Amino acid sequence: MLQGSDFQGANLADADLSLTNLSGTNLSSANFEKATLVRAWFTGAQAGKANFSKIEAYRSGFENVSAEGASFAGAELQRSNFGGAKLSGANFEKAELSRASFAKAVLTGTNFSLANLSRADLSGATLEGPAAFDRAFMFLTRIEGLDLSAATGLEQAQIDLACGDAKTKLPAGLSAPASWPCESD
């Protein structure tokens, strides 16, 4: 139970904080590289420019976290919840994000290059500008109503695997497949 603590700039690399409540904590510029954070809670934490690279954080709660410019590169984040998170400029390159939820998250400038977004839910997120999806795996990724018009690196093959709808906006040159909308899980 560490909620409300101040870990600004702390070095917590390789720490095991599984099942720890870090809600409302100041984690700005903290280093969590290779930490184990399985089922940890970060609700409402301040984590701008924090390093979450290569963490193991299955089923963790990042709801309403403010993590602008944070790095989640190579992180294991399956089934994690980023609902309402502020993730502008965050780096999720090569992250495992299958079944992660980004409902109402701000994803402007976020890098999802080479990330596994299979069955992740990005519908309801905000993208007010570019986000990188170069070679991201998007099998049944929920992108209903998402404005991807400024996204970079998206290819038709990724869109064909994803789940969008008539409100999904795609970059020029890409089109909605006949399989949209997808059935619910």
ZIBEL-V150164 format. One record per pair of residues at least 12 apart in sequence whose C-alpha atoms are under 7 Angstrom apart, sorted by the first residue. I is the first residue (numbers start at 1). GAP is how many residues later the second one is. Records with the same first field share a line. If there is no record, write none. Layout:
I: GAP, GAP
This chain:
1: 19, 20, 21
2: 19, 20
3: 18, 19, 20, 21, 22
4: 18, 19, 20, 21
5: 20, 21
6: 19, 20, 21
7: 19, 20, 23
8: 18, 19, 20, 21, 22
9: 18, 19, 20, 21, 22
10: 20, 21
11: 19, 20, 21
12: 19, 20
13: 18, 19, 20, 21, 22
14: 18, 19, 20, 21, 22
15: 20, 21
16: 19, 20, 21
17: 19, 20, 23
18: 18, 19, 20, 21, 22
19: 19, 20, 21
20: 20, 21
21: 19, 20, 21
22: 19, 20
23: 18, 19, 20, 21, 22
24: 18, 19, 20, 21, 22
25: 20, 21
26: 19, 20, 21
27: 18, 19, 20, 23
28: 18, 19, 20, 21, 22
29: 18, 19, 20, 21, 22
30: 20, 21
31: 19, 20, 21
32: 19, 20
33: 18, 19, 20, 21, 22
34: 19, 20, 21, 22
35: 20, 21
36: 19, 20, 21
37: 18, 19, 20
38: 18, 19, 20, 21, 22
39: 18, 19, 20, 21, 22
40: 20, 21
41: 19, 20, 21
42: 19, 20, 21, 23
43: 18, 19, 20, 21, 22
44: 19, 20, 21, 22
45: 20, 21
46: 19, 20, 21
47: 18, 19, 20, 23
48: 18, 19, 20, 21, 22
49: 18, 19, 20, 21, 22
50: 20, 21
51: 19, 20, 21
52: 19, 20, 23
53: 18, 19, 20, 21, 22
54: 18, 19, 20, 21, 22
55: 20, 21
56: 19, 20, 21
57: 19, 20
58: 18, 19, 20, 21, 22
59: 18, 19, 20, 21
60: 20, 21
61: 19, 20, 21
62: 19, 20, 23
63: 18, 19, 20, 21, 22
64: 18, 19, 20, 21, 22
65: 20, 21
66: 19, 20, 21
67: 19, 20
68: 18, 19, 20, 21, 22
69: 19, 20, 21
70: 20, 21
71: 19, 20, 21
72: 19, 20, 23
73: 18, 19, 20, 21, 22
74: 19, 20, 21
75: 20, 21
76: 19, 20, 21
77: 19, 20
78: 18, 19, 20, 21, 22
79: 19, 20, 21
80: 20, 21
81: 19, 20, 21
82: 19, 20, 23
83: 18, 19, 20, 21, 22
84: 19, 20, 21
85: 20, 21
86: 19, 20
87: 18, 19, 20, 23
88: 18, 19, 20, 21, 22
89: 19, 20, 21
90: 20, 21
91: 19, 20, 21
92: 19, 20, 23
93: 18, 19, 20, 21, 22
94: 19, 20, 21
95: 20, 21
96: 19, 20
97: 18, 19, 20, 23
98: 18, 19, 20, 21, 22
99: 19, 20, 21, 22
100: 20, 21
101: 19, 20, 21
102: 19, 20, 23
103: 18, 19, 20, 21, 22
104: 20, 21, 22
105: 20, 21
106: 19, 20, 21
107: 18, 19, 20
108: 18, 19, 20, 21, 22, 23
109: 20, 21, 22
110: 21, 22
111: 20, 21, 22
112: 20, 21, 24
113: 19, 20, 21, 22, 23
114: 20, 21, 22, 23
115: 21, 22
116: 20, 21, 22
117: 19, 20, 21, 24
118: 19, 20, 21, 22, 23
119: 20, 21, 22, 23
120: 21, 22
121: 20, 21, 22
122: 20, 21
123: 19, 20, 21, 22, 23
124: 21, 22
125: 21
127: 20
129: 21
130: 20, 21, 22
131: 20, 21
132: 19, 20, 21
133: 19, 20, 21
134: 18, 19, 20
137: 21
138: 20, 23, 24
139: 22, 23
140: 21, 22, 23
141: 21, 22
142: 20, 21, 22
143: 19, 20, 21, 25
144: 19, 20, 21, 23, 24
145: 20, 22, 23
146: 22, 23
147: 21, 22, 23
148: 21, 22, 23
149: 20, 21, 22
150: 21
151: 20
156: 18
160: 17
163: 17, 18, 19
164: 16, 17
165: 15, 16
